[in-house]
Amino acid sequence: MKKYSIFLFVLIISFIAFDIASADLNKAEKSMQGVWVPQNIKSCKSVIKIEVFEEYLVLHYKEDSARFSDFDLCYSCAGGAKYSGIEVWVTPNFHNPKSGCLTLRFNDGERKGIMVVEFIDKSLGERFPFEKYNFIKCK
């Protein structure tokens, strides 16, 4: 009975620790938060921009905008389980991919401060033609 109690205690603590550790995997890191604009435009007033907040992001293109939340942050997507680089992928609407699937790749290609967008939903990519740009954070 004592072994069972210890096992149960360790199991409960493990679940609590996992829950606490994974809590931040649905929030954008501070370094990701802010206004991102195309590197070749550099103007914070650009009609092409992405605003990243802790729990949601907004794509802006001219007068159009779209808001996304429910982030999944992936620290090994750029290179597999043993990847230890700086590139981080953020996929919003992770639990509802039919509502506009895209991925933001921060520090793309190990280039610190560069973010690129990849649209899985091609109609969203046509609405927001961002895939040809490298984005930098507005200062």
C-alpha positions in Angstrom: 0.0 0.0 0.0 2.9 2.4 0.8 4.5 1.8 -2.6 1.2 2.6 -4.3 0.8 5.8 -2.3 4.3 6.9 -3.2 3.7 6.1 -6.9 0.4 8.0 -6.9 2.0 11.0 -5.2 4.9 11.0 -7.7 2.4 10.7 -10.6 0.3 13.6 -9.3 3.4 15.8 -8.9 4.5 14.9 -12.4 1.2 16.0 -13.9 1.3 19.2 -11.9 4.9 20.0 -13.0 4.0 19.2 -16.7 1.0 21.4 -16.5 3.0 24.3 -15.1 5.9 23.8 -17.6 3.6 23.7 -20.6 1.5 26.7 -19.6 3.8 29.1 -21.4 3.7 27.1 -24.7 0.5 29.0 -25.6 1.9 32.5 -25.0 4.2 34.5 -27.2 7.6 35.2 -25.6 8.4 38.8 -24.8 11.0 38.9 -27.6 8.2 38.0 -30.1 5.7 40.6 -28.9 5.5 43.9 -30.7 4.8 45.2 -34.2 6.6 43.4 -37.1 7.0 45.0 -40.5 8.7 43.9 -43.8 12.5 44.4 -43.5 12.7 46.3 -46.8 9.9 48.7 -45.8 11.1 49.4 -42.2 8.3 51.9 -41.5 6.2 51.2 -38.4 3.3 52.8 -40.3 3.5 50.1 -43.0 0.1 48.8 -44.4 1.7 45.4 -44.1 2.3 44.5 -40.5 1.8 41.8 -37.8 1.1 42.8 -34.2 2.1 40.0 -31.7 0.7 40.1 -28.2 1.1 37.6 -25.4 -2.0 35.6 -26.2 -3.0 36.7 -29.7 -1.8 38.3 -33.0 -3.3 40.5 -35.7 -2.4 40.4 -39.3 -2.8 43.8 -41.1 -2.9 44.4 -44.8 -4.2 47.7 -46.0 -7.7 48.0 -44.6 -8.0 44.3 -43.8 -7.1 42.6 -40.6 -7.5 39.2 -38.9 -7.0 38.1 -35.3 -5.6 34.8 -34.2 -5.1 33.2 -30.8 -4.6 29.8 -29.2 -0.8 29.6 -29.9 1.4 26.6 -30.0 5.1 27.3 -29.7 7.4 24.7 -31.1 11.1 24.9 -30.1 12.2 21.9 -32.2 10.2 22.2 -35.4 13.1 23.7 -37.3 15.3 20.7 -36.8 13.7 17.8 -34.9 14.0 16.6 -31.4 17.7 17.3 -31.0 17.5 20.8 -32.4 19.0 23.4 -30.2 19.0 26.5 -32.3 17.1 29.8 -31.8 14.3 29.4 -34.4 10.9 29.1 -32.8 7.6 28.4 -34.7 4.3 29.8 -33.5 1.1 28.3 -34.9 -2.1 30.2 -33.9 -5.5 28.6 -33.8 -3.7 25.4 -33.0 -6.8 23.5 -31.7 -9.0 24.8 -34.6 -6.8 24.7 -37.8 -9.7 25.1 -40.1 -10.0 28.8 -39.1 -6.9 29.9 -40.9 -3.7 28.0 -40.6 -0.4 29.8 -40.6 2.9 29.6 -38.9 5.2 32.4 -37.8 8.9 31.4 -37.8 10.8 33.7 -35.4 14.6 33.8 -35.9 14.1 32.1 -39.2 17.1 30.2 -40.5 19.0 31.1 -37.3 18.8 34.8 -38.3 18.1 36.6 -34.9 15.3 39.1 -35.2 13.9 37.9 -38.5 10.4 36.5 -38.7 8.7 34.9 -41.7 5.1 33.8 -42.3 4.0 30.5 -43.9 0.4 30.0 -44.8 -1.0 26.5 -44.9 -4.4 28.0 -45.8 -3.5 29.4 -49.2 -6.7 31.6 -49.4 -5.5 33.3 -46.2 -2.1 33.8 -47.9 -3.8 35.4 -50.9 -5.7 37.7 -48.5 -2.5 38.6 -46.6 0.4 38.3 -49.2 3.2 38.2 -46.5 5.1 35.1 -47.5 7.6 37.0 -49.7 8.8 39.2 -46.8 11.3 38.9 -44.0 9.8 40.8 -41.0 11.6 42.7 -38.4 10.3 44.2 -35.1 9.4 47.8 -35.2 11.3 50.0 -32.8 
